[in-house]
Amino acid sequence: MSDLYLVEILLDRISMLRFADSQGVDLYRDEDAGYATHAWLLAAFGPGAPKPFRIYDRPGSRLRILGYSSVPADDLRGYLREFSPPLAAGVCQPDWIATKAVPGFPKDRVLRFETLCCPVVRKSRSGIEKDAFLAAVDRLEPGRTIRRDEAYAAWFRGLAEAAAEILAVELAGFRLVRMLRRSPDGTQRKAVHLRRPVARLTGRLRVRDAETFRKLLVSGVGRHTAFGYGMLLLAPP
């Protein structure tokens, strides 16, 4: 079983704005800050960059990131000091990085979970993403209805069922978010602004298989996991 660490990182806001500007990212327009944070994590930590991760932004405090990585704190600090570009290194002090080993959760262990995720599905032919709720509506027979929370619960179960039995899942929050992504455009990468659903799901699960469940933690739930979505946070039942 491979090593897995829960990473906690604090960021200086002003320095993060400078770094984002150097990447051609306007944090005031990139509503979810996912692209800028993704770029900074790669610059700061290279192959050990946490993924999936979640951003916590509270006014008056430093930005905070939680994520999963295969690399412990000492190695992350070492990469930050030795290899990260100056603007990236200035965003975070080495002692603002902490990790702890994630234990293996055995079969039948019951846990509470929370995830901030992007509940979309991709059309098989076009590859275009669609809100999982709207996709579920499209599949309904005439006269039938479905609620958004029901559609998102079914979407989540479909992604997680191989790793865990989902005992309960609730939609604790929902909003539409403006996201920045870049796509190939000749020799350049063209900025693309998307609007996607973001849901906060909470509930309880029972682990089916320890290794498969760990793989779910590593991969995250759904799409856009490299940009701040799909991280499973766990707690006692």
C-alpha positions in Angstrom: 0.0 0.0 0.0 1.6 3.3 -1.1 2.2 6.2 1.3 -0.5 8.8 1.5 -0.4 12.1 3.4 -2.9 14.7 4.3 -1.3 18.1 3.5 -2.2 21.5 5.1 -0.7 24.6 3.6 -1.1 28.3 4.4 -0.6 31.0 1.6 0.1 34.7 1.7 -2.7 36.4 -0.2 -0.6 39.3 -1.7 2.2 37.0 -2.8 -0.4 34.7 -4.3 -1.8 37.6 -6.3 1.6 38.4 -7.6 2.2 34.8 -8.7 -1.2 34.5 -10.4 -0.5 37.7 -12.3 2.8 36.2 -13.5 0.8 33.3 -14.9 -1.6 35.6 -16.7 -4.4 34.8 -14.3 -6.7 37.4 -12.8 -7.8 36.0 -9.5 -10.6 38.6 -9.4 -12.1 37.0 -12.5 -11.1 33.4 -11.9 -14.0 33.0 -9.4 -13.0 29.7 -7.9 -9.2 30.4 -7.8 -8.8 26.8 -8.9 -6.5 27.4 -11.9 -4.2 29.8 -10.1 -3.9 27.4 -7.1 -3.2 24.5 -9.5 -0.5 26.4 -11.2 1.1 27.4 -7.9 1.1 23.9 -6.4 2.9 22.6 -9.5 5.4 25.4 -9.4 6.0 25.1 -5.6 6.1 21.3 -5.2 6.5 19.7 -8.7 5.5 16.0 -8.8 4.6 16.0 -5.1 1.9 18.7 -5.6 -1.2 17.8 -3.6 -4.1 16.5 -5.7 -7.0 16.5 -5.1 -7.1 19.5 -2.9 -9.6 22.0 -1.4 -9.2 25.8 -1.0 -10.4 27.6 2.1 -10.7 31.3 1.8 -11.8 33.2 4.8 -11.6 37.1 4.8 -8.9 38.4 7.1 -6.9 35.2 7.3 -4.3 33.4 5.1 -5.5 31.2 2.3 -5.6 27.6 3.4 -5.3 24.4 1.3 -6.0 20.8 2.3 -5.0 18.0 -0.1 -3.6 14.6 -0.5 0.0 13.8 -1.6 2.4 10.9 -1.7 5.1 13.2 -0.3 5.7 14.2 3.4 6.2 17.7 4.7 10.0 17.6 4.7 10.2 16.7 1.0 7.6 19.4 0.1 9.7 22.0 2.0 12.8 20.8 0.3 11.4 21.1 -3.2 10.0 24.6 -2.3 13.4 25.8 -1.1 15.5 24.2 -3.9 13.5 24.1 -7.1 10.5 26.4 -7.0 10.7 29.8 -8.9 11.1 32.8 -6.6 7.6 34.1 -7.0 6.1 30.7 -6.2 8.4 30.2 -3.2 7.4 33.6 -1.8 3.8 32.5 -1.5 4.4 30.1 1.3 6.9 29.9 4.2 8.3 26.4 4.8 6.9 26.2 8.3 3.4 26.8 6.8 3.4 23.3 5.4 2.3 20.3 7.5 1.5 16.7 6.7 0.3 13.6 8.5 0.1 10.1 7.3 -3.4 8.9 6.3 -4.1 5.5 7.9 -5.5 2.6 6.0 -9.2 2.3 6.5 -10.2 -1.4 6.7 -13.2 -3.0 5.1 -16.5 -2.3 6.9 -15.1 0.9 8.6 -17.9 3.5 8.7 -16.9 7.1 8.2 -18.5 10.5 7.7 -17.5 12.3 4.5 -17.7 15.7 2.9 -16.6 16.7 -0.6 -16.8 19.9 -2.6 -17.2 18.5 -6.1 -18.1 19.4 -9.7 -21.1 17.1 -10.5 -20.8 16.9 -14.3 -20.9 14.0 -16.8 -19.3 13.9 -20.3 -21.2 13.1 -23.4 -19.5 10.0 -24.9 -19.2 11.3 -28.5 -18.6 15.0 -28.1 -16.8 15.0 -24.7 -18.8 18.0 -23.7 -19.6 18.3 -20.0 -23.1 18.6 -18.7 -24.5 19.2 -15.2 -25.4 15.7 -13.8 -28.8 17.0 -12.8 -29.6 18.2 -16.3 -28.3 15.0 -17.8 -30.6 13.0 -15.4 -33.6 15.2 -16.5 -32.8 14.3 -20.1 -33.1 10.6 -19.3 -36.4 10.8 -17.6 -39.5 9.3 -19.0 -42.4 11.7 -19.8 -44.2 12.8 -16.6 -41.4 11.8 -14.3 -39.4 14.3 -12.2 -36.1 14.3 -10.3 -34.7 16.7 -7.7 -31.2 18.1 -8.0 -30.1 16.4 -4.7 -31.4 13.0 -5.9 -29.5 13.4 -9.2 -26.2 14.4 -7.4 -26.6 11.6 -4.9 -27.0 9.0 -7.7 -24.0 10.6 -9.6 -21.8 10.3 -6.4 -22.9 6.7 -5.7 -22.0 5.7 -9.2 -18.4 7.1 -8.8 -17.8 5.8 -5.3 -19.7 2.5 -5.1 -16.7 0.3 -6.0 -14.7 1.7 -3.0 -17.5 2.2 -0.5 -21.1 1.6 0.2 -22.8 5.0 0.5 -25.1 4.8 3.5 -26.3 8.4 3.2 -25.6 11.4 1.1 -27.1 14.9 1.3 -26.7 18.1 -0.8 -25.4 20.6 1.7 -24.7 23.4 -0.7 -24.9 24.3 -4.4 -23.9 27.1 -6.7 -22.7 27.8 -10.3 -19.1 28.8 -10.5 -17.1 30.6 -13.2 -13.9 28.6 -13.8 -10.8 29.3 -15.9 -9.2 26.6 -17.9 -6.7 26.6 -20.8 -6.9 24.5 -23.9 -4.4 23.9 -26.8 -4.7 26.5 -29.6 -1.9 25.9 -32.0 1.4 26.7 -30.2 -0.5 28.7 -27.5 -2.9 27.7 -24.7 -6.1 29.5 -25.0 -8.0 30.7 -21.9 -11.5 29.3 -21.7 -14.0 30.4 -19.1 -16.5 27.8 -18.1 -19.6 27.9 -15.8 -20.0 24.7 -13.9 -22.1 23.4 -11.0 -20.3 23.0 -7.6 -21.9 20.9 -4.9 -21.0 20.3 -1.3 -22.0 16.7 -0.5 -22.0 15.2 3.0 -23.0 11.8 4.3 -21.8 8.4 5.7 -20.1 5.5 4.0 -18.8 2.0 4.7 -15.5 1.0 3.2 -15.8 -2.0 0.8 -12.1 -2.6 0.2 -9.1 -0.8 1.9 -6.9 -0.4 -1.2 -9.8 0.6 -3.6 -10.9 3.2 -1.0 -7.4 4.6 -0.8 -7.3 4.9 -4.6 -10.6 6.9 -4.4 -8.9 9.3 -2.0 -6.0 9.6 -4.3 -8.1 10.1 -7.5 -10.8 12.3 -6.0 -14.5 12.3 -7.0 -15.6 13.5 -10.4 -13.8 15.9 -12.8 -11.6 19.0 -12.2 -9.9 17.3 -9.3 -6.6 19.1 -10.2 -8.3 22.4 -9.7 -9.7 22.2 -6.2 -12.7 19.7 -6.5 -13.4 16.2 -5.5 -11.3 15.8 -2.3 -13.0 13.5 0.2 -12.7 14.8 3.8 -13.2 12.1 6.4 -14.4 12.1 10.0 -15.7 9.6 12.6 -19.3 8.5 12.2 
